[in-house]
Amino acid sequence: MGDLLGYARVSTQDQTVELQLDALEAAGCRRVFVDRASGATDQRVELAKLFDHVRPGDTVVVWRLDRLGRSLRHLIDTVNSLADRKVGFRSLTENIDTTTSGGKLVFHIFGALAEFERELISERTQAGLSAARSRGRVGGRPSVMTPHKIATARQMDESGEYTWDAIAEVIGVSRSTVYRHLLGDDDAG
């Protein structure tokens, strides 16, 4: 059996982690990694250190699910990433333990619900786009390349006196936009 490794997070410097630390210590965690960062950020240094530290057979323990994942999808991806490495996961407050068959079942149900939610969002988006198209509306941002800009870019390119960077600067678009249009994909942009 591996080590129990705790992870605690507070969103601001003003918040305290003592409640989480006490619970993780009581659960038997050998070491606790603590981040002081919003759950919405990808910059969680201690979580990255925890992932570098865990070994097969270890179990990552959190006080509550929302301390680990910034969304249900992120939480599921994180726990699945741990499982791929043969690392268990426990949440003390929700009493979920993926090292048990019941805990795995609960977590798979979470995963199924998250996938169902994603598919519903996708279906609604597609239906909305289809309805808009049937009314003659076209989605997406308007192209920054007007016919005049395209003609100017072509003339400058054909003269051989300008680089694509210079052309982009003159007409006020990115180099990649000039590149796409000069190579014939006039709908990109």
C-alpha positions as CSV (number, residue, x, y, z in Angstrom):
1,M,0.0,0.0,0.0
2,G,1.3,3.5,-0.9
3,D,1.3,6.8,0.8
4,L,-1.7,9.0,1.5
5,L,-0.8,12.5,0.1
6,G,-3.1,15.5,0.8
7,Y,-3.9,18.4,-1.3
8,A,-5.4,21.6,0.1
9,R,-6.2,24.9,-1.6
10,V,-7.6,28.3,-0.6
11,S,-8.6,30.9,-3.1
12,T,-7.1,34.0,-1.4
13,Q,-4.2,34.8,0.9
14,D,-6.8,35.9,3.5
15,Q,-8.3,32.5,3.8
16,T,-6.9,29.9,6.1
17,V,-6.1,26.2,5.3
18,E,-6.2,25.0,8.9
19,L,-9.5,23.2,8.6
20,Q,-8.3,21.3,5.6
21,L,-4.9,20.5,7.1
22,D,-6.5,19.2,10.3
23,A,-8.8,16.9,8.3
24,L,-6.0,15.7,6.1
25,E,-3.8,15.0,9.0
26,A,-6.5,13.1,10.8
27,A,-7.0,11.0,7.7
28,G,-3.4,10.0,7.9
29,C,-1.8,12.0,5.1
30,R,2.0,11.7,5.2
31,R,2.5,15.0,3.4
32,V,0.1,17.8,2.3
33,F,0.6,20.1,-0.7
34,V,-1.0,23.5,-0.3
35,D,-1.9,26.0,-3.0
36,R,-3.1,29.6,-2.4
37,A,-4.7,30.2,-5.8
38,S,-8.1,30.5,-7.3
39,G,-9.6,27.2,-8.5
40,A,-10.1,28.9,-11.9
41,T,-6.4,29.3,-12.5
42,D,-4.2,26.7,-14.2
43,Q,-1.2,28.0,-12.2
44,R,-1.3,25.6,-9.2
45,V,2.3,25.0,-8.4
46,E,1.7,22.7,-5.5
47,L,-0.7,20.5,-7.4
48,A,1.9,20.1,-10.1
49,K,4.5,19.1,-7.4
50,L,2.0,16.6,-6.0
51,F,1.6,15.1,-9.5
52,D,5.4,14.8,-9.8
53,H,5.6,13.2,-6.4
54,V,2.8,10.5,-6.5
55,R,3.7,6.9,-7.3
56,P,1.5,3.9,-8.2
57,G,-0.3,2.7,-5.1
58,D,-0.4,6.2,-3.5
59,T,-3.8,7.9,-2.8
60,V,-4.4,11.6,-3.2
61,V,-6.7,12.9,-0.5
62,V,-8.7,16.2,-0.5
63,W,-11.0,17.7,2.2
64,R,-13.7,18.5,-0.4
65,L,-14.0,17.9,-4.2
66,D,-14.0,21.6,-5.0
67,R,-10.5,21.9,-3.6
68,L,-9.1,19.8,-6.5
69,G,-11.1,20.6,-9.6
70,R,-12.2,24.0,-11.0
71,S,-15.2,22.3,-12.8
72,L,-16.7,18.8,-12.9
73,R,-15.0,18.1,-16.1
74,H,-11.6,19.2,-14.7
75,L,-12.1,17.2,-11.6
76,I,-13.0,14.1,-13.6
77,D,-10.0,14.6,-15.9
78,T,-7.7,15.0,-12.9
79,V,-8.9,11.9,-11.1
80,N,-8.8,9.9,-14.4
81,S,-5.2,11.1,-14.8
82,L,-4.4,9.8,-11.4
83,A,-6.1,6.5,-12.1
84,D,-4.1,6.1,-15.3
85,R,-1.0,6.3,-13.1
86,K,-2.5,3.7,-10.7
87,V,-3.0,6.4,-8.0
88,G,-6.2,6.5,-5.9
89,F,-8.3,9.4,-4.9
90,R,-10.3,10.2,-1.8
91,S,-12.5,13.1,-0.9
92,L,-13.2,13.3,2.9
93,T,-16.3,15.4,2.9
94,E,-18.1,13.6,0.1
95,N,-16.8,10.2,1.3
96,I,-15.6,9.2,-2.2
97,D,-12.7,6.7,-2.4
98,T,-11.7,5.5,-5.9
99,T,-9.7,2.7,-4.3
100,T,-13.0,1.0,-3.5
101,S,-15.5,-0.4,-6.0
102,G,-18.3,1.8,-4.6
103,G,-16.1,4.9,-4.9
104,K,-15.2,4.0,-8.5
105,L,-18.9,3.6,-9.3
106,V,-19.8,7.0,-7.8
107,F,-17.0,8.6,-9.8
108,H,-18.1,6.9,-13.0
109,I,-21.6,8.3,-12.5
110,F,-20.1,11.8,-12.1
111,G,-18.2,11.2,-15.4
112,A,-21.4,10.1,-17.2
113,L,-23.3,13.1,-16.0
114,A,-20.5,15.5,-17.1
115,E,-20.5,13.8,-20.6
116,F,-24.3,14.0,-20.8
117,E,-24.1,17.7,-19.9
118,R,-21.4,18.3,-22.6
119,E,-23.5,16.5,-25.2
120,L,-26.6,18.6,-24.3
121,I,-24.7,21.8,-24.7
122,S,-23.3,20.7,-28.0
123,E,-26.8,19.7,-29.3
124,R,-28.3,23.0,-28.2
125,T,-25.4,24.9,-29.9
126,Q,-25.9,23.0,-33.1
127,A,-29.6,23.5,-33.1
128,G,-29.1,27.2,-32.5
129,L,-26.6,27.5,-35.3
130,S,-28.9,25.6,-37.7
131,A,-31.9,27.8,-36.8
132,A,-29.8,30.9,-37.4
133,R,-28.6,29.6,-40.8
134,S,-32.2,28.8,-41.8
135,R,-32.9,32.5,-41.1
136,G,-30.0,33.6,-43.3
137,R,-27.5,34.4,-40.5
138,V,-23.9,33.3,-40.8
139,G,-22.0,32.7,-37.6
140,G,-18.4,33.6,-36.8
141,R,-16.4,36.8,-36.8
142,P,-16.4,38.9,-39.9
143,S,-13.2,38.7,-41.9
144,V,-10.6,41.4,-41.2
145,M,-9.6,41.0,-44.9
146,T,-11.8,43.2,-47.0
147,P,-11.6,42.9,-50.8
148,H,-9.6,46.1,-50.9
149,K,-7.1,44.7,-48.4
150,I,-6.8,41.5,-50.3
151,A,-6.1,43.3,-53.6
152,T,-3.6,45.6,-51.9
153,A,-1.8,42.6,-50.3
154,R,-1.7,40.8,-53.6
155,Q,-0.3,43.9,-55.4
156,M,2.4,44.3,-52.7
157,D,3.3,40.6,-52.8
158,E,3.5,40.5,-56.6
159,S,5.8,43.6,-56.7
160,G,8.4,41.5,-54.9
161,E,9.4,44.6,-52.8
162,Y,7.6,43.6,-49.6
163,T,7.9,40.8,-47.0
164,W,4.7,39.3,-45.6
165,D,5.5,41.0,-42.3
166,A,5.7,44.4,-44.1
167,I,2.4,43.7,-46.0
168,A,0.7,42.7,-42.7
169,E,1.9,45.9,-41.0
170,V,0.7,48.1,-43.9
171,I,-2.8,46.7,-44.1
172,G,-3.2,46.2,-40.4
173,V,-3.6,42.4,-40.0
174,S,-1.4,39.6,-38.7
175,R,1.2,37.9,-40.9
176,S,-0.7,34.6,-40.7
177,T,-3.8,36.3,-42.1
178,V,-1.8,37.7,-45.0
179,Y,-0.3,34.2,-45.5
180,R,-3.7,32.5,-45.6
181,H,-5.1,34.9,-48.1
182,L,-2.1,35.1,-50.4
183,L,-2.1,31.3,-50.6
184,G,-5.7,31.3,-51.9
185,D,-7.8,30.6,-48.9
186,D,-9.8,33.8,-49.1
187,D,-12.5,32.6,-46.7
188,A,-10.0,32.3,-43.8
189,G,-9.3,35.2,-41.6
